[in-house]
């Protein structure tokens, strides 16, 4: 009995160690290449490690334990990234426009998902990831809506692909359409999925544009707290909220409004990314590749369709003649 217990413990430690090593590698690469999101990289590295190590190299129990530990840790720590204070620094009109963009993402993806009879949990992850903050929103929502590991993997890969496309296209659009710096900052901050991609696209136009774009993005990020409550209710009548959501919500407000804690939030933020990346690496190590293949292009097409509709809507709103 004791031997079996030690064996299980060694297997769990092994699974966590592999996940953390891949997460660290993903974090380092992402730090040097911000367009490559750490969560996506960790997921990708996990899938690659599974292909190299072979099926069953790390037990499902060990990987499940790792995921169950790191995702709650990541969610609680992510409270350091919620900038509620940004509402006082952004004009009311722009806030309304950002809410419209977020709503449009959600409406288009959910509508197309319903028409195409897509799996509701993947659709919800795509809608939330597109509207709010990409892979981080997906990582937070996944355990709350009881999404399968394959659902999380599909959503993160799709969101990253669409976001990278936007980051590459936007500088070209700025030159072709002669967008003003403010309009370009709004385009980047209100429509791009990952914060790193907002920085990359914004850097094309200079530091002030990046600052404005990140402020617009901050309004979207702050909505993850509301999404954590609303999205589970949209899928289930009486969802069971894990206890770790409570400290996440409380700390989100404290880090945003208690001035002395803002420096602490800056220190904590990287650990949230690392915790999420560790969970994503474990998901990659356990994901069923056949499930990913069966998803085909439906979900990707829906995500791209939503992005294009939002892009055209924002450009028209900024007075661009297409």
C-alpha positions as CSV (number, residue, x, y, z in Angstrom):
1,X,0.0,0.0,0.0
2,X,2.8,2.4,1.0
3,X,4.7,1.4,-2.1
4,X,1.7,2.2,-4.3
5,X,1.2,5.5,-2.6
6,X,4.8,6.5,-3.1
7,X,4.6,5.3,-6.7
8,X,1.5,7.5,-7.3
9,X,3.3,10.5,-5.6
10,X,6.4,10.0,-7.8
11,X,4.1,9.9,-10.9
12,X,2.3,13.1,-9.9
13,X,5.6,14.9,-9.2
14,X,6.9,13.7,-12.5
15,X,3.8,15.0,-14.4
16,X,4.0,18.4,-12.6
17,X,7.8,18.6,-13.2
18,X,7.4,18.0,-17.0
19,X,4.5,20.5,-17.2
20,X,6.4,23.2,-15.3
21,X,9.6,22.6,-17.4
22,X,7.6,23.0,-20.6
23,X,5.8,26.1,-19.1
24,X,9.1,27.7,-18.2
25,X,10.4,27.1,-21.7
26,X,7.1,28.6,-23.1
27,X,7.4,31.6,-20.8
28,X,11.0,32.3,-21.8
29,X,10.2,32.1,-25.5
30,X,7.1,34.2,-25.1
31,X,9.1,36.9,-23.3
32,X,11.5,37.2,-26.2
33,X,8.8,36.8,-28.9
34,X,5.6,38.5,-27.4
35,X,3.5,37.5,-30.5
36,X,3.8,33.9,-29.3
37,X,1.5,33.5,-26.3
38,X,3.0,31.5,-23.5
39,X,-0.2,29.5,-23.0
40,X,-0.4,28.5,-26.6
41,X,3.3,27.6,-26.6
42,X,2.9,25.5,-23.5
43,X,0.0,23.7,-25.0
44,X,1.9,23.1,-28.2
45,X,5.1,22.0,-26.4
46,X,2.9,19.6,-24.3
47,X,1.5,18.1,-27.5
48,X,5.0,17.7,-28.9
49,X,6.3,16.1,-25.8
50,X,3.4,13.6,-25.8
51,X,4.4,12.7,-29.4
52,X,8.0,12.2,-28.4
53,X,7.4,10.4,-25.0
54,X,4.6,8.3,-26.3
55,X,1.0,7.5,-25.1
56,X,0.9,6.8,-21.4
57,X,4.4,8.1,-20.6
58,X,2.8,10.2,-17.8
59,X,-0.4,8.8,-16.2
60,X,-3.8,10.5,-16.7
61,X,-4.1,10.8,-12.9
62,X,-0.8,12.7,-12.6
63,X,-1.8,15.0,-15.5
64,X,-5.3,15.5,-14.1
65,X,-3.8,16.4,-10.6
66,X,-1.5,18.9,-12.2
67,X,-4.3,20.6,-14.2
68,X,-6.5,20.7,-11.1
69,X,-3.8,22.4,-9.1
70,X,-2.4,24.9,-11.6
71,X,-5.6,26.2,-13.1
72,X,-7.1,27.4,-9.8
73,X,-3.7,28.9,-8.8
74,X,-3.5,30.7,-12.2
75,X,-7.1,32.0,-11.8
76,X,-6.4,33.4,-8.4
77,X,-3.1,34.9,-9.4
78,X,-4.7,36.4,-12.6
79,X,-6.6,38.8,-10.3
80,X,-3.4,40.9,-10.4
81,X,-4.1,41.5,-14.2
82,X,-7.7,42.9,-13.8
83,X,-7.5,46.7,-14.4
84,X,-10.9,48.0,-13.2
85,X,-9.3,51.4,-12.7
86,X,-9.0,51.7,-16.4
87,X,-12.6,52.8,-16.6
88,X,-11.7,56.1,-15.0
89,X,-9.0,56.7,-17.7
90,X,-11.0,55.9,-20.8
91,X,-13.8,58.1,-22.4
92,X,-17.4,56.9,-21.9
93,X,-17.9,56.8,-25.7
94,X,-14.9,54.5,-26.2
95,X,-16.0,52.3,-23.4
96,X,-19.5,51.9,-25.1
97,X,-17.7,51.2,-28.4
98,X,-15.6,48.5,-26.7
99,X,-18.7,46.9,-25.2
100,X,-20.3,46.9,-28.6
101,X,-17.2,45.1,-30.1
102,X,-17.3,42.5,-27.3
103,X,-21.0,42.0,-27.8
104,X,-20.6,41.6,-31.5
105,X,-17.9,38.9,-31.1
106,X,-20.2,37.0,-28.7
107,X,-23.3,37.4,-30.9
108,X,-21.7,36.3,-34.1
109,X,-19.8,33.3,-32.7
110,X,-22.8,32.1,-30.7
111,X,-25.2,32.6,-33.6
112,X,-23.0,30.8,-36.1
113,X,-22.3,28.1,-33.5
114,X,-26.0,27.5,-33.1
115,X,-26.6,27.5,-36.9
116,X,-23.7,25.0,-37.5
117,X,-24.7,22.9,-34.4
118,X,-21.3,23.4,-32.9
119,X,-20.5,22.1,-29.4
120,X,-21.7,24.7,-26.9
121,X,-18.7,24.7,-24.6
122,X,-16.2,25.2,-27.4
123,X,-18.4,28.0,-28.8
124,X,-18.5,29.6,-25.4
125,X,-14.7,29.4,-25.0
126,X,-14.2,30.9,-28.5
127,X,-16.7,33.7,-27.8
128,X,-15.2,34.6,-24.5
129,X,-11.6,34.3,-25.8
130,X,-12.4,36.5,-28.8
131,X,-14.3,39.1,-26.8
132,X,-12.0,39.4,-23.8
133,X,-8.4,38.3,-23.5
134,X,-7.7,35.3,-25.6
135,X,-6.0,32.3,-24.1
136,X,-6.2,33.6,-20.6
137,X,-10.0,33.9,-20.7
138,X,-10.2,30.4,-22.1
139,X,-8.0,29.0,-19.3
140,X,-10.2,30.8,-16.7
141,X,-13.5,29.7,-18.2
142,X,-12.6,26.1,-19.0
143,X,-12.9,24.7,-15.5
144,X,-16.0,26.8,-14.7
145,X,-18.0,25.4,-17.6
146,X,-16.5,21.9,-17.3
147,X,-14.9,22.0,-20.7
148,X,-13.0,19.0,-22.0
149,X,-9.3,19.2,-22.4
150,X,-9.8,18.9,-26.2
151,X,-12.2,21.9,-26.1
152,X,-9.7,24.0,-24.3
153,X,-6.9,23.0,-26.8
154,X,-9.1,23.7,-29.8
155,X,-10.2,27.1,-28.6
156,X,-6.7,28.3,-27.6
157,X,-5.1,27.2,-31.0
158,X,-7.9,28.9,-32.9
159,X,-7.8,32.1,-30.9
160,X,-4.0,32.3,-31.4
161,X,-4.3,31.7,-35.2
162,X,-6.9,34.4,-35.6
163,X,-5.0,36.9,-33.4
164,X,-1.7,36.4,-35.2
165,X,-3.5,37.1,-38.5
166,X,-4.8,40.3,-37.1
167,X,-1.5,41.4,-35.8
168,X,0.1,40.9,-39.2
169,X,-2.7,42.5,-41.2
170,X,-3.4,45.6,-39.0
171,X,-0.1,47.5,-39.9
172,X,-0.9,47.0,-43.6
173,X,-4.4,48.3,-43.0
174,X,-3.1,51.4,-41.2
175,X,-1.0,52.4,-44.2
176,X,-3.6,51.6,-46.9
177,X,-6.6,53.2,-45.1
178,X,-4.5,56.1,-43.6
179,X,-5.8,55.4,-40.1
180,X,-5.1,58.0,-37.4
181,X,-3.1,57.0,-34.4
182,X,-6.1,57.0,-32.1
183,X,-8.2,54.9,-34.6
184,X,-5.4,52.4,-35.0
185,X,-4.9,52.2,-31.2
186,X,-8.6,51.5,-30.8
187,X,-8.5,48.9,-33.6
188,X,-5.7,47.0,-31.9
189,X,-6.9,47.3,-28.4
190,X,-10.6,46.6,-29.1
191,X,-10.3,43.7,-31.5
192,X,-7.1,41.7,-31.0
193,X,-7.2,38.7,-28.8
194,X,-4.0,38.5,-26.8
195,X,-2.3,41.4,-25.0
196,X,1.0,40.4,-26.5
197,X,-0.4,40.8,-30.0
198,X,-1.8,44.3,-29.1
199,X,1.7,45.3,-28.1
200,X,3.2,43.9,-31.3
201,X,0.6,45.5,-33.6
202,X,0.7,48.8,-31.7
203,X,4.5,49.0,-31.8
204,X,4.2,49.7,-35.5
205,X,2.9,53.1,-34.7
206,X,4.9,54.0,-31.6
207,X,4.8,54.1,-27.8
208,X,1.8,56.4,-27.4
209,X,-0.3,54.1,-29.6
210,X,0.7,51.1,-27.6
211,X,-0.3,52.9,-24.3
212,X,-3.7,53.8,-25.8
213,X,-4.2,50.3,-27.3
214,X,-3.4,48.6,-24.0
215,X,-5.9,51.0,-22.2
216,X,-8.6,49.9,-24.6
217,X,-7.6,46.3,-24.1
218,X,-7.7,46.8,-20.3
219,X,-11.4,47.5,-20.5
220,X,-11.9,44.1,-22.2
221,X,-9.7,42.3,-19.7
222,X,-11.6,43.7,-16.7
223,X,-14.7,41.9,-18.0
224,X,-13.3,38.5,-17.3
225,X,-14.6,38.8,-13.8
226,X,-18.2,39.3,-15.1
227,X,-17.7,36.5,-17.7
228,X,-16.6,34.1,-14.9
229,X,-20.1,34.5,-13.4
230,X,-22.3,35.0,-16.5
231,X,-20.9,32.3,-18.9
232,X,-21.5,29.3,-16.6
233,X,-25.1,30.5,-16.0
234,X,-25.6,30.7,-19.7
235,X,-24.8,26.9,-20.0
236,X,-26.3,25.6,-16.8
237,X,-29.2,26.7,-14.7
238,X,-27.4,26.1,-11.4
239,X,-23.7,26.0,-12.1
240,X,-21.5,25.0,-9.2
241,X,-18.9,27.7,-8.7
242,X,-15.5,26.6,-7.3
243,X,-14.4,28.3,-4.1
244,X,-11.3,29.7,-5.9
245,X,-13.5,32.1,-7.8
246,X,-14.3,34.1,-4.6
247,X,-10.6,35.1,-3.9
248,X,-10.2,35.8,-7.6
249,X,-13.1,38.3,-7.6
250,X,-12.1,39.9,-4.2
251,X,-8.4,40.3,-5.2
252,X,-9.3,41.7,-8.6
253,X,-11.0,44.7,-6.9
254,X,-8.2,45.0,-4.2
255,X,-5.4,45.0,-6.8
256,X,-7.3,47.5,-9.0
257,X,-8.3,50.1,-6.3
258,X,-5.8,49.8,-3.4
259,X,-2.9,51.9,-4.5
260,X,-0.3,50.1,-2.2
261,X,-1.2,46.8,-3.8
262,X,-0.6,47.8,-7.4
263,X,3.2,47.1,-7.1
264,X,2.4,43.7,-5.6
265,X,0.1,43.0,-8.6
266,X,3.0,43.7,-11.0
267,X,5.1,41.1,-9.2
268,X,2.4,38.5,-9.1
269,X,1.3,38.8,-12.8
270,X,4.1,36.6,-14.3
271,X,3.3,33.8,-11.8
272,X,-0.3,33.7,-13.1
273,X,1.0,33.2,-16.7
274,X,3.4,30.5,-15.4
275,X,0.6,28.6,-13.6
276,X,-1.7,28.7,-16.6
277,X,1.1,27.6,-18.9
278,X,1.9,24.7,-16.6
279,X,-1.8,23.6,-16.8
280,X,-1.8,24.0,-20.6
281,X,1.4,21.9,-20.9
282,X,-0.4,19.2,-18.9
283,X,-3.4,19.5,-21.1
284,X,-1.2,19.2,-24.2
285,X,0.4,16.0,-22.7
286,X,-3.0,14.5,-22.3
287,X,-5.0,15.7,-25.2
288,X,-6.7,13.4,-27.7
289,X,-5.3,14.3,-31.1
290,X,-8.1,12.5,-32.9
291,X,-10.6,14.9,-31.2
292,X,-8.7,17.9,-32.4
293,X,-8.7,16.4,-35.9
294,X,-12.5,15.8,-35.8
295,X,-13.0,19.5,-35.0
296,X,-11.9,20.2,-38.6
297,X,-12.3,23.8,-39.8
298,X,-15.7,24.6,-38.6
299,X,-14.6,26.3,-35.4
300,X,-11.7,28.1,-37.1
301,X,-14.0,29.4,-39.8
302,X,-16.5,30.8,-37.2
303,X,-13.7,32.5,-35.3
304,X,-12.4,34.1,-38.5
305,X,-15.9,35.1,-39.6
306,X,-16.5,36.9,-36.3
307,X,-13.1,38.7,-36.4
308,X,-13.8,39.9,-40.0
309,X,-17.2,41.2,-39.1
310,X,-15.9,43.0,-36.0
311,X,-13.0,44.4,-38.0
312,X,-15.3,45.8,-40.7
313,X,-17.6,47.2,-38.0
314,X,-14.8,49.0,-36.2
315,X,-13.4,50.4,-39.4
316,X,-16.8,51.8,-40.4
317,X,-17.2,53.2,-37.0
318,X,-13.9,55.0,-37.3
319,X,-15.1,56.6,-40.5
320,X,-13.1,54.5,-42.9
321,X,-14.6,54.1,-46.4
322,X,-14.2,50.5,-47.5
